[in-house]
Amino acid sequence: MTVTVPTHEQIALIGAGPSGLAGARNLQKHGIPFQGFEAHSDVGGLWDIANPRSTVYHSAHLISSKRTTEFSEFPMPDTVADYPSHRELRRYFSDFATRFGLREHYRFGTRVLRVEPTSDAPDTTWQVSVGPADGDGEEGVETFEFKGVVIANGTLSEPKHPRFDGHFEGELLHTSDYKHAEIFKGKRVLIVGAGNSGCDIAVDAVHYAKCVDISVRRGYYFVPKYVFGKPADTLGGSKPLPPWLKQRLDAMVLQWFTGDPTRFGFPKPDYRMYESHPIVNSLILHHIGHGDIAVRADVERLAGHTVYFKDGGTHDYDLILTATGYALHYPFIDRALLDWQGMAPRLHLNIFSPRFENLAVLGMIEASGIGWQGRYEQAELVARYLRAQAAGSPKAAALRAAAKGPPPDLSGGYKYLQLERMAYYVHKDTYRAAVRAASAALADPG
C-alpha cells in the first residue's frame, strides 16, 4: 500500500534542470519526502532546446569537458564527445532521470507562481502556489503548504538587455532569442559582448553573414578547448597551486597556444587571469586572424543603422545581437526573503538562507570547472541537513549557527571583478572543500 505524505511534511523542489535533478536525486537518496515542480514537459532545463525557456542554440556545446562536468555517480558514455552538444546533454539528463526514477517525483507543465512563508518564525512552513505553465491569471492555481522549499530553477533564463543611447532601425536581439545562424544570412552583423556565448555565435555568423563585428568593452583571456591534444580542463596537477603561481603559469601557457589577443584588437585585460570567467574558445581568434570577424570598441550610441563606437569609429549594421548575459531570476519569491544584497542573495555557501531554516537554493554558483558534480555536492549537503534537522540533531543546529555567522571566504585568494555576473562566483577547489566539509559534519556516524 502506498502511503501519501501530506505536503506540510514534504519539501517543494523547484526545477528539473541539472541542479533540480541533483536535488531530486539526493532528496530521494536520503529518504526526504518532496514534490518537484517543472514548467516544461520533461527534465533537462535549458539543455532541452524544445523547452520554451531554453536559451541554448543549435550549435551549443559544453565549454567544459564531459569528465569535469558529469555527475560522478552517472558518468557519460565513452561514445559521448569530449565537449557534448545540447542534444547529447538532453539525452544524458533524460537517462539520469530514468535511471533513478526521478520523473515520478515531479509535476511537469506546472509553473511555480508564489513562494511565501506562513509566519516570520525561522522554522516556518511555506505556502507554494502553482498553476499551468501556459496559464494566465489565477485560473487553475493551487496553493499547498510545504515544510520547506529548495529553489533550483537555474541562473541562465532571464536575459539582461543593455540600454543604448539612440535608436536602431535594424533588428536588435539578445542571445536568448538566437537559435540558428540562418538569421544572419546576408546581413551586416554586430555582436555586443565577447563572453562565451557571444564568441560562439560570432563564429556561427561568419558562415552566413555579409560581415561580422564584435564589440568589446574589456580584455579577455582566451582558453583553447584542447591543450597537448587533451581537453584543457583535464590538465594540471592534483594539488592546487597558489593563485599567484597558477595565474602566472596558465597565462604563460595561453601565450604559447593563443598568443596575445591584443594583436587582434582586443583591449589588454585590466585584471589577472581567473579574476573573471575565461573565454573557452580559440576559433574566435582564428576567424579574426582570417579577417572574418573585426573587433570593435564599446558602443557609444545608435542612429538609424549606424553604430557609433567609443573610440570614434562607426559602422552600419542590419542586426545587432547582444551577448550581455543573464540576471538571477527567482520571480516567485520576495527578494528580501533570500536576503538579497546588491547583485545577488547572500546565502551561506551560496545555498542556505541565514533567516529561515527550511529555505535553500541550488545552482546559484559559478566557478571555472565547478561542473554539475559541484551542484550535486550542494544538493547532498542540503539533503543531509534536512535529514539531520528532521531528526533533531545538534549537527543541523551547528550548520544553522554557521549560516547566521560571518560568511566564509570562498574566493581562494582570487580578486574577482565586481560585476553582476561575478556576484556569486567562487573558487572551485575552495568552494567544494567547504561544501564537502559541511556535508561530512552532517553525515551519520559509521
N, C-alpha and C positions, 0 to 999 in steps of 0.2 A: 504494500500500500504506500502510495506517495504522500508524504507529509508536506503540506504547503506552509512555508514560513511566512508569517504576516510581514508586510513591508516595514513596519516600525522596528523590526528586528533584522532588517536587511540593509545593505549598502547600495546606494544608487551609483552606478558606474556610467559615465557619460562618454561615449565614443567607442568605435570599433576599428580605429586605425592601429598603427604599431603600438602606441602607448596604451590604448584601450585594451588591446589583446593581451599585452603584457600584464595589465591589471587583472583582466578576467582570468588568465591562467594562474596567477598567484593567489587570487582570492579563492579560486577553485581548489588549488593545491592545499591551501591552509584551512579549508573547511569553513570559509566565511560566507554565509548566505548573501547573495547580491542579485540585483536586477540591472542588466545593461540596457542602454538606450542608444540607438544609432539612427540618424536621419536617413541614411542611404538604405538601399535594399540588401546590402551584404557587407562583409568585412573588407578591410583594406584601406579605408580612409582615402587620402588624396592619391594613393597609388592605384586606385581603380579609376581609370580615366572616364569610365561611364558614370561615375558619381558626379552629379551636377555641381558639387562644391569642390571637385578636384581641380587643382591648379597645375597638374602635370601636362606636358605636351607630348606629341607623338615621338619625338626624338629623345625624350628624357631618360637618363640613366643615373644610377647612383654616382656620386662623386667620391665615395669611399668604396673600398673593395668589399666583396661579399664576406670574406673571412673576418674582417674587422667590424662588420655591421650586423651580421646574423645573430639570432638567438642561439646561445650556446647549446641548449637542450634540443634544438631543432636546426641542425646545420643545413645550408643549401646544398643541393646535389652537386657533384663534381661537374655535371653537364651544364650547369648554370655559368654564364660568363663571369669573368673577374669583376666587371662593372655591369650588373644586371640592368636590363631595361625595365620600364614600368610594367610591361606585360609579364615578365618573369616574376616581378615582385608581387603583382596581384595574385599570381598563382601560388607564390610562396605563402602569403598570408592566408589565402583560402585553404591551403593544405595544412597550415598550422592550426587554424580553427577547427578543421575536420579531425585532425589527429587527436586533439584534446577535447573534442566535443564542446566547443565554446559557443557555437551559434545558439544552442538551446537556452543559453542564459540571456539572450538579447531579444528586445522588441525592435525589429527593424521598421523603417519607414516612420519612425517616431522621433519628433524633434522636442528637445527639452526647451521649454519656454521660460520657466522661472524656477529659481532655487532660493528658498527663503528659510531662515531659522525660525522655529516656533517660539523661541524665547531668546533672551540675552545670555543665558547660562552657558558656560563653557561646554557642558555636555548636552546641549540642546539637540533635539531631533530636528529634522528638516522637512519642509514641505517642497515637493518637487512636482511641478505642473508640466504636463507633456501634451502634445497634440499631433495630428497627422503632419508628416513632413511637407505635404503640399497644401496644408490647410491655411485658412485665413481667418483672423479674428479668434473668437472663443468657441467656435463650433468644434465639437469633438474633443475639447480639452478635458483632461482628467488630472486630478491632484491626489498625490499619495504622501503619506508620512513615512520617512525613512530614518533609520538610526544614524546614518552618515552619508556623505557624498564624496565620491572620488571623481574629479574632473580630468578627463583625458581626451579632449576634443581637438588637440593639435595646436600648432602655432603658425601654420602657413596657409590660412584660409581667408584672412581679411586683408585685402591689398591696401598698401599705402600709396595714395595718389598725390604726387607732388603738385604744388601750386606754381604756375609760371606767370610772370608778368606778360600782358598782351594776350592776343588771340591767335589761334592756329586754325587755318581753314582746311587743313587736310585731316587725316584720321589720327586720333590720339587714343592709344590703347595702353593697357597695363599688361605685364607678362601673364597675369591671371586670365586674360582674355585670349591668350595665344594657344593654339593647338597645332597648327601646321604651317610650314613656311610658304605655302602657296599664297598666303595673304600678302606676301612681299612681291609677287610676280610683277616685274616691270616697273617697280616703284623706287623712288629715292627714299631711303630709309635711315632714320636716326634712332639708335638705341641709347637711352639715357640711363647710365649706371653700368658699371663693369663688375657686378657681382657674378656668382657662378651661373645663374640663370641668364643674365644679360650677355655674358660671353658665349654661352651655349647657343643662344638664339641668334646672336650676330653671326656665328659660324654657320648656322642653318640658312640664314638670309642670303649669304653670298651666292648660293646656288640658284636663287630666284630673282633677287632684286637687281635693279638697274645700278644702284650704288649703295654702299653700306658705310655709315659712320657710327662711331661710338663715343658718347660724351662722358667724360670723367671729371670728378672734382678732386680726387686724391690719387696717390700712387698705390700700387698693389704688388704683392708678391705672388708670382705665378708658379704653381707646382705642377710638374708633369704627372700624368697618371702612372707612368712606368719609369722606373729607375733601375738600371742594370738588368732590364728585362723582366722585372717583377713589379707588382703594384707598389707604388711608392709608400703607401701607409703600412706595408708589411715589413719594411726595413727598419733597422735601428736595433740597438741592444735591449736586453731585458731590464736593465737598470736605468731609470730615468736620469738624464743629465741635468745639472743645474741650469736654470733658464738662460743665464747669460751665455753659457757654453753652447747649449743647443741652438740658440738663436744665431750665434756666430758660425757654428759648423754647418747648419742647414742652409743658411744664407749663402755660404760659400759653395755648397753643393748645387744650389739653384743657379749660381753664376755659371757653373760648368754646363748645366743642362739647358737652361733657358736664356742665358746671357743677361744683359742689362735691359730691362723693359723701357728705360728712358730713351734708348736708341730708337724706339718705335713711336715716341711722342707721349708716353705716359709720364706723369709727374713722378719725381722721386718720392718714395714713401716718407712721410714725416713721423714714422713710428717704426719700431723694430719688429722683426718677424714674429708672428703668432700673437701680436697685440691686437690684431684684427683677424677675422677669418680669411685664410688664404684662398686664392682662386685656383681650383684644381682643373686647369685647362691650359694646354700648351698649343692647341690648334689656333686659338685666337692670335697668338704671336706669329704662327705660321702664315695665316691669312693676311695679317698686317704686313709681314715681310714680303708677301707676294703682291701687295697693292690692292688686295680685295677689300680691305677694311681700312678706313682712315680714323685716326684718333683725334677727337675734338675736345676743346676745353669745356668747362661747365657752362650751362645755358644761362644767358642773361635775360633774354626776353624773346617773345614770339610776335610776328607780324605777318598775317596772311600765311603764305607758305615758307616764309623766311625765318630762319633761326639765327639770332644774334648771340654770339658766344662771348664770354667774359675776357677773352684775350684779344677781342676786336674782330675776330673772323665772323663771316656769315656764310650761310649756305641754304639752298632751297630744298624742301623735302615734301614728299607726299604722305608719309606716315611716320609718326613718332611713337615708339614703343618704350614705355617707362619700366625699367627693371629696378624699381625702388623698394622692393621688399614687401614685407607683411607686418602687421601690427598684432600684438597679443589681443585675443578677442574671446572674452567669456561673457557674451551678451545676456546670458540668463541669470547672472548673479551681480549684485551690487558690488562695485569695486571696493568699497570700504570693508566689506566682509572678507576680502582677500588681503587686507592691509596693503592696498596699492599705494606705493610711494614713488612719485616721479614717473619713470618709464615702465615700471613693472611691479607686480606684487612682491612684498617682502615676506618670503616664506622660509622656514627653517629647512636647510638643504634643498631649497627651491621646491619643496614638497608640502611641508606641514604649516597649517595656519597657527600663528602664535596665540590666537584668541580662542579658537574653537577646537575641541578635542577630536571631532569626527568630520573634519573637512581637510581634504588633501588634493593636491594637483600632481598629475603625472605628465611628463614630457615637457615641462616648462624649463628647458635646459638646452643650451647649445655649447658645444665644445668640439674642437678638432679631434676627430677619431673616437667620439663617445659611443657611436653605434647604437643599435637597438638593444644590445645587451646592457648598456648603461641605463636605459629606460626600464629594462626588465629588473635590474637590481633595485631601482627606485620602487617598483611595484612589489618586489619581495619584502622590502623594508616596510612598506605600508601594510601589507598583509600580516606580517609578523607583529607589527604594532597593534593592529586591530584585534588580533587574536589574544595578545597579552592584555590588552585593555579589557576585553570581554571576560577574561579570567581574573580580573582584579589584580594583576601582577604589578609589583612595585617597579618592574622594568619599564612598563608603559609610562608610569608616573615620572620616571627618570628622563625619558625622552621628552615628555611634555615640559619638564623643567628646562631642558636644553632648548626647546623651541621658543621659550619665553626669554631666554638669556641673550647675551650678545652673539651675533652671527659668527660662525667660523669663517676664516679666510680660505676661500676656495679658489683663489687666483693662481696658486702655485708659484707666486713670485713674479707673475707677468703683470704689466701695467696696461690693461685693456683700454682701448679707445672708449671714450664716454659718448657712445652712440646708442640710439634706441635699440637697434638690433643686437647690441652687445650688453644690454642691461641685465640679462640672465645668463651671460656667458661665464663658463668656469673652465678651470684646467682639468683635463680628463683624468689624469692619474690622481691628483689631489682629491677631486670630487668622488671618484669611485672608491678610493680608500676610505673616505669619510662615511659614505653610504654603507659600505660593507662592514665597517666597524660598528656603526649604529645597528645594523641588521644582526651582526653576531652577538651584540649585547642583549638582543631580544630572543635569541634562539633558545629552544628548550635544552636543558642540561642533558648531556649524553647523546 
